[in-house]
Amino acid sequence: NNMLVWQRTAFHFQPTKNWMNDPNGPLFYKGWYHFFYQYNPNGAVWNNIVWGHAVSKDMINWVHLPFAMVPDHWYDIGGVFTGSATILKDGSIVMLYTGATKEMYQVQNVAYPADPSDPLLINWVKSSANPVLVPPAGIGMQDFRDPSTAWSTPNGNWRFTIGSKINKTGISLIYETKDFVNFTLLDQWLHQVPDTGMWECIDLYPVSLTDMNGLDTSVTGNALAIKHVLKASLEDVKVDYYALGSYDIEKNVWTPDDPKLDVGSELRYDYGKFYASKTFYDQNKQRRLLWSWTGESDSEDADIMKGWASLQAIPRVVLFDNKTKTNLLQWPVEEVESLRSNKKEFNNLKLAAGSVLPLDVAKTAQLDIIADFEVDKGALEGVMEADVGYNCPTSNGASGRNALGPFGLLVLANDGRSEQTAVYFYISKGKDGNLKTFICTDLSRQFAKSLPTIFPIHG
Ligand code: DQQ
């Protein structure tokens, strides 16, 4: 008989069925990691958005809980859109989120845990002051969303940012509040970049220049010891761009370290599908963690057939790279290591130019791979200067050869390699003569390209 088997993940966060998108309000509370997400309870396409909710001890094994918030007031009847958590000085939680009205106008709302003594935070109460904010003068009714985590000011107030646009300029509005009931729009925008379009899901957070630990969102302090990351999700291109810079809390402006590396120009967390990401400070392990929505590359029809759409990427630790000083470093949370079993190790493999070396990992449904590559110094000299504009998605993929590669791994490959997914490195030389390493995927021979993400099993 023929059976249809849905390819589902096991490591990644995924509800049992239906559509999911942005991560919302991640936090650590009374021993549990909480994860909320944009979710359609009724189908595998975006619609009827509620806040799904799950808890975990390790961010890998999850317990799914009842929805935290559903559209049940005029100010969120069109959808409970994206928001962020703030942990106040006394340890209590405030959730800021965007609600869509029936006209799909966007307003900002506040919610609190109904019972702060419940470590699972099952029930949520929406503030009687809602909506606490409506689009200010000059801002479109549908260009006002995704409040960030708030940070404290020297006088004990709280500030947060909301994304918007004016014409084609993406902007970051800042509000200040003492009590999360009354709010003031500051005259000064945090930042703006022409031609980047609507900024969704803005994130602003400090990173330490010297230490490996993460920093609470409210850390401003000594400008010599920290920088601030500003991230915006660009609606027009569906890409999360970040930049490094400094945040002046007195003037309320964020300035990029290098105007050429401003938000929307070059630095991305990921060059694959990775959108609407959000970090939070994990006070349990003193680290800053990054969550992100990641979609499949299949069609909407395939999503409907398989009954679900989207995953969350494995949460990553985010650190300042104090070697290059121009970018962030990311690493999957150490908790994933607890899932490893049946270890196979391959050492001292030599990869000749143009060769493919099969690795016998036996039959398996999933792999967690760690690979170290040592490049031949001599070959490095041969790296051409032609690659100034190297770009993972638009350059020649895994088959565009250079002096020493690209090199990497072919996963999910069949015997004849008519199907394969290349995860590869590419080393290019910039105009300044410095070498630059890219890590890319080439999905052009991916199974899902030619078929929906379902396959028949003959049993
Ligand atoms: N998704 C939410 C919005 C946000 C967008 C709606 C980003 O709040 O701007 O589901 O993916």
Residues whose N, C-alpha, C, O or C-beta is under 5 A from the ligand:
A	BS01	DQQ	D22 Q38 F81 T82 R145 D146 E200 C201 A276
